[in-house]
Each structure stands twice: as structure tokens, then as C-alpha cells.
Amino acid sequence: MLADPQLEKVFHDADYDLRVSTGLRLSCVRLFDTRVAGQLGGEPAIGLAALLEKYAGVKLDKENQKADWSLDR
């Protein structure tokens, strides 16, 4: 899916995800990064929660924001 040029992938702050994926020899084409778009657009707050609230009216629950998703639960 990541290498499919017909699909646009939307990430937020994809830098870490892409660095990790290079070790897996994955490639990604047609990537749109909402954090980068926020920066280029001059947004004062570029976090995912701030952008979603401003542009989609969605308020995120931040309960798991600092969770370590690598832990097996």
C-alpha cells in the first residue's frame, strides 16, 4: 500500500515513521504530511489535535497521547 502511486497516504509528523521504515526497506510514495502542511501554512499550532480541532471540528481524547505503543498489552 505504501508504494502504491495511486493511493495518497496522509500522515501527521511522518518523520519518525519514515526513518523506522527505512530499516524495513519499505518505500512510500504520494505522502501528505499534515504537520509539514501546517508549518508551511503558518499555523501557530501544528500538533495533530490542534489541526483536527481547527479544520475538522474534532476534539481528540489525549488519554493515550504519551502511551508507549510498543508495549504488548
Residue pairs with C-beta under 8 A, 6 or more apart in sequence:
1 7
1 9
2 9
2 21
2 26
2 27
2 28
2 29
3 26
3 27
3 28
3 29
4 29
4 30
5 29
5 30
7 30
8 30
8 31
8 32
9 28
9 30
9 31
9 32
10 31
10 32
10 34
11 17
11 31
11 32
11 33
11 34
12 33
12 34
12 35
12 48
12 51
13 33
13 34
13 35
13 48
14 31
14 33
14 35
18 28
18 31
21 28
34 48
34 51
35 46
35 47
35 48
35 51
38 45
38 46
38 51
39 46
43 50
43 51
43 54
45 51
45 54
48 60
49 59
49 60
49 62
52 58
52 59
52 60
53 59
53 60
